[in-house]
Amino acid sequence: MDNDDARRLQEEPREADPKDKRDPFEHDRSRIVHSSAFRRLQGKTQVYGFGSSDFYRSRLTHTLEVAQIGNGLALDLDANPSLVEAICLGHDIGHPPYGHAGEKALDELLKEHDGFNANAQNIRIVTYLERKSPKYEGLNLTVATLDGITKYPEVLPPGEGKKGYYKTDERLVRSFKPHLVRTFECQLMNWADDVAYSAHDLEDAIIIGTIGLQELASESIRDKIVQRAITAYTYEWPTFVESEPLTAEDAEQLLNEVVERCLKEPASSRSDRIKVLKSFMSWHIHECVTQVEIRKSTIEAPERYTRDLWVPPRLAKRVELFKAIPWVCVIKSTPVVTLQHAGRRVVSDLFKAFSFKSHESLDYDLANLYPIDWQADCANAVATDIKNDDHERRFQVKQLARDYVGSMTDAQAESIWRRLYMPEGGPLFTAKL
């Protein structure tokens, strides 16, 4: 399939409606926004989470911000805004409860099979798990949208903490992705994601007070931030490593800019300080949208492969440094790591409960443990696995458990875990950030 707006499965055309002016990518955007998987992002962890506050950005608000930045990039670089927005709106739809903690737990438990990765789950959700029509599975998105959502165009190596698509989905992915590189629109989404992460996670942490002058005055913390930024820059921007390396001096200068502009800027009240911070982050995002360029690709392929995004090294350096600050001061802090540990335990226990791993045989009455709308699928999966004499190849029930547990919100996972393992206990997550 080379036509960007072709759908993977042919649909019967609707009667012409002169009032419906949407192009196929706008229909894709609508299908994603109205999906249940998209709505569940409101209850999934971004950085902070576990019900500790209603102020922090959730996976849903992050996704909306990425889509807004992606729209700006598309308008500035003459790409289709609806296509880029659709890809942005679908780029995190496969995240499990508790963010990367839940992702690691499921990947480890499934390392003998397909593994688990949020990006791989994105494809599975929009092509199979979501329900829009009785005539086909999934959302039946256009080829270009599916191609763009496939951020990591390689088979996922289970249990290694890497990213890709499931081996069992390889034929599916090849049907809409003729070249195993990122499309131009996918590159815009990826940059929008980085920009949103660099600005908004840092902004949250400063406003909340997790990051302040005291933290960024500590030499040990500063050293960790600098090293994290250099490591990430080296991995994410290999073409710049020799010609435009991120040095310790560069990182220190950028870190000092955050201190001066966001923490020391004179302000008479908290409201004024927030205004100063918002203004700085707005400037940062604006530069990241307006200062990038298009470079022509030499690949002979459909149009979505004929352009590449070029990011100036100074912006790439700033983004990686801004991302490194909350990574060191928040994500790797004791309260968040403690909650991530709890999240991994919850996800692991739930997967074992819903996949027979905590039981000796397939005689266990598993179907009734699932909600009603999953019970028929569970019964079919059990029957299929029973017919398979090779114990190691019994995967249908595990796949079902992966899809079910992976779809849960943080609160849903906690509630089900408590009902299964501590019905008389109190709230599971009580740690304060």
N, C-alpha and C positions, 0 to 999 in steps of 0.2 A: 504494500500500500504506500503510494507516494503522495497522494493528495492529502494535504494537511487537514482539511475539514471532513474527510471521509470518516465514517464510523466503523468500528471493528465489525459490528453486525448490522446488516442492512435493516432499516426501519421502514415501516409503511409511512409514506408522507401524509402529514396532516392536511386537511382541507385548507386552502389558502386563506390566511387571515390578514387582511391589509393593515390591521392595527399592530400586528406582531412584527416589529422591525429588527428583532434580534438576529445576529449571525450565529453560526453553529457554536462558536466559542462562548458566546453569551449564554447559550443554552447549557453548555458544559458548566459554566460558572453557577448557573441556577441549580443544576442538578446536584452539584457538590454542596452548595449552601443549604439546600433543603434535605440533605441526607442526615440520617440519625448519627452516623459516625462523626460528622462535622459538629453537630450539636454537643456531642459528648466531650469535645475538646474543652468546653467550658469547665469541666470538672477534672481536668488533668493537669498535672504539675508542669510548670515551666522551669523556674529555679526554686522559688519559695513554693510552699504548698501545704498539703496535709491539713487543710482547714484552719491554718494559723491566722489568716486574715482575709478580708475581702478586698484589700487594696492591691496586693501583688498581681502582676500579670499572670494570667493563666495561659495554657497552650492555645486557647481560642483567641484571646486578645492579641497575643503574639502573632498568630496567623493573620489576623485582620490588619495588623500593622505591616507585616511583610507584604501583603497584597497591595496596600496603599503605596508603599515604597516601590514595589514592582510596577504599579501603574504609572508612577512618575518616570521611572526608567524607560518604560515602553513608549511613552509620549515623547520623551527627549531623544530616543534612539530609533524612532520610526518603526517600532514593532507593534503588533496588535495588542492593545491594552487588555482586551477581554481574554485573549489567550494567556497572556502573562498572569493576569489575575486568577484565572482558573487554575493554573499550575501552582501559584502561590497558595491558594486556598486549599489545595489538595496535598501540599508538600509535607504536612505533619499529621495527616488524618489517621495514620497507622500507629501513632504512639500509644503504648500501653499505659496502665496506671503507674504512677510514681516515676515517670520519665525514664531516664537512662538506667536507673536502678532496676526498674521492672524489666526493661529491655535486656539487661545483662542476665537477670535471673532466668528468663525464658530461653535465651540463647544457650545458656549452659545446660539447661534441662533437655534441650532438643538437639544437642550437638551430634547425636548419632543419626539424626534425620536431616531436616531442612534448616535447623537453627531458627532464630527469630531476629528480625531487624525491622525497625519501624518503616524504613524505606521499602523493604520488600513487602511489608504488610500494606503499605499504601496501595500497591498494585493489586494485591489480593482483594482489598476492600472495594475498590472502584470497578474491578472487573468481575467479581464473584459475590462477595458477601452482602453488599448493599442491594436493596430491592427497590426497583422503580416500576417495572412492568412485568406482567406474567409471561411476556413473550421472550424475555432474555434475562440473563443474570447480570448483576452489577448495574452500573449507571450507563454503560454503552457510550463512553466518551469518545471524542474524536481522536484520530491517530496522533495529531500534534500535541494534544493535551496529555494523552497517555505517555507519549515519548518524553515530554517535558517533565512529568512527575517522576519518571525513572531517572533519578538523580545519579545513581551509581550503576552504570551499565555493565555489570559483571555479576557472575554467579556468587552468591553469598557463601563464604567458607564458614560452616557452622562452628560455634564455640570459640571463635578467634577474636570476637569483638570488632569485626570488620563490617562493611556495609555492601549491599548488593541486592539482587533479587533471588528468590528461591529457585533451586535447581528444578523443582517440579513445575516452575512457571517459565522455564527457558524457552520452550516452543511458543508460548503465548507472547512473551516479550519480543521475540524475533519477528512475530507477525506484524508488529507496529513500529519496531525499531530496527531499520536496515543497517545502521552504523552504530557501533558501540562507543560512541562519544556523546557528550552532552549537546543538546540543541542550543541555539542562541537564546531562546526563551527560557530554557532551563538555567543557563548561565545568569540571566537576569534575575531569576528567582533565587538562585544561590547567593548572589551578591546582595540582594534585598534582605535575605535571611541573615547574612553576616552583619549588615548595617544595622538592622533592627536589634539584633542580639547585642552588638557593641554599644548601642545608645541606650536602649531601654532597660537592660538588666543592670547596667551601671547606674542609670538614673534612679531606678527603684531602690537600689542598695544605699545610695547617698541620701535620698529623701527619708527612707526608713531609719537611717542612722547606723546601718551595718558597716558602712564604709565612711570614715571621717578622717580628720587630720591626724588623730592618734595612730590609726592603722597605717596610713601612708607615710608616717614619719618613722616607722620601724624599719631599720635596715634589713632585718631578716625577711620581713614581708615584701619590701621593695625588691630585694634580690630574687625572691620567688616569682614575683610578677614579671620582672625583666626576663628571667630564664624561661618562664612559661610563654611569654610573647615571642621570644626568639625561636623557641622550639616549634611553636605553632606556625610562625611565619615561614620557617624553613620547610615545613611539611606542606603548607597550603600554597605557597608561592615559589615553587622550585626554580622557575625561570628567572627569578630576581636574585637568587641566593648569591651568585657570583658578581653580577653587575650592580645590584642595589641591596646589599645585605642589611638586615636590621641589626645594628650594633648595640651594645650595652649603652653607649652614649646617646644613641637615637632614642632608645626606650626610656632612659632616664629623663630626657628632655620632654618627651610626650607625657610621662608621668607627672613631671613638674607642672606641665600645662594644665592637667586635670586639677591638681592641687590649687594652683593660682586662680584658675577660671571658675572652678566649681565649689571650692571649699573655702578659699580665702577672700573671694570677691566681696567687697563691702556691701552689707545689706542690713537694714535697720530692723527687719522682722523676718520670721520664717517665710511669710508669703513672698517677700522680696527675694529671699535666697532661692526659693523654688522658681521664681521668674527668671533669675539669672541662670540657673541650671537648665531650665527649659529652653532658654534662648541659645545657650551654648550647644545643646544637643540638636536643636533645630538647625543651627549653622552647620554642624557636623553632617547631619543627614542630607542637607541641601547640597553640600560639596560632593558627597558620595553619589548623589544622583546626577548632578550636572557636570562633573569633571571627568566622567568616564567616557570612553570612545568605542567606536566600532572598528574592528580590523577584519578585512576580507579573508575568508578561509579558502584554501586551495582544494578542498575536498569536492569531488563531483558527486553530488547527492541532492536530495530534495532541499527546497529553499531554507528550511529550518536549520540546515547544517552549513549554510554558505557564509555565515558571519560569526565572528567571535567577539566577546567583550574584552576590552583592554582597560585595566584599572591602573592608574598611576601608582608607582611604588609608595609614594608618601601617604596615600590613602590606605593602601594595604597595610602599611606599618601602623598607622593610627588605629585602624579597626582591630588588628590583632592585639595591640596594647590595651585598648579599651575592653576587649573581651577577656584579657588575662586578669584584669583587676577583680571583677566579680568571681572569676574562676578560683583565684587564690583566697580572696577574703570572704566569699560566701559559699560557693559550691564545695570547697575543701575545708570549710569551717566545721568544728565539732558538732554543733547542733544539726546542720544539714546532713553531714555524713552519718550521724546517728539515725536520723529519720530515713535516709536512704537505705541503711542497713535493715531497719524495720520494714520498709517497703519491699525489699528483696525477699525477706522472710514471708511476708504476706503473699506475694505473687507465687513463690515457690510452693507454699502450702496449698494454695488454691489450685495450681496446676496439677499437683499430685492428687488432690481430692477429685478433680474432674477428669482424670486420665488413667485411673487404675494404679498409678504408681505407688499408692499407699495401700493397695489391696493385692491379694495373692492370685486372684483369678478373674476371668471375665464374667464370672457368675454374679458379681456384685451388681445390685440394681441401680445402675448409674443414671439411667434416663430420668428417673424421678428426682435426681439431685439438680438437674438442669431446669430452667424455667420452661413453661409450657411450649413456647414457640421454638425451643431448641430440642425438644424431646424426640421428635420424629427423626431428626438428623442424628441424634445420639444413638437411637435404636438401630438405624441403618449402619452407622459407623461400627457399633459393637458387632453386628452380624457379619460385616465385612472382615473385621479383625479375627473373629472366631474361625472363619473359613480359611484364614491364612495360617498354615502350619508353622511357618517360620516366625518365631517369637520376635526376632529382631526387625522383621519387616512389618509388624503390626503398627500402623501409623495413623489410621483413620481417626481413632479416638483421640490420640495425642494431637492431631491436627485440629480437631474440633475443640479440644481444651485450649489450645493455643489461640484459636480465633475468639473463643468466649472470654477467657481471662484477659486477653489482649484488648478486648473491646471495652472493658470496665473503666469507669471513672475511679478516682482515688477513693471517694466516699463509698461507692458501691463495693469496691474490693474490701475495704475495711469492714463494712457492715456484714458481708457474706462471711468473711474470715471469722469475725466474732461469733456469728451464729453457729459456725461449724466447730470452732476450737475453744471458745471461751464464752459460752452463752450467758454465764452469770457475771462476767467481768464488766468493767467500766470501759470508757473510751480508750482506744488503743493508742492514739497519738496525743500525748499531752505535753511534749517538750515545747518550750518557748524559744522563739528565735530572738 
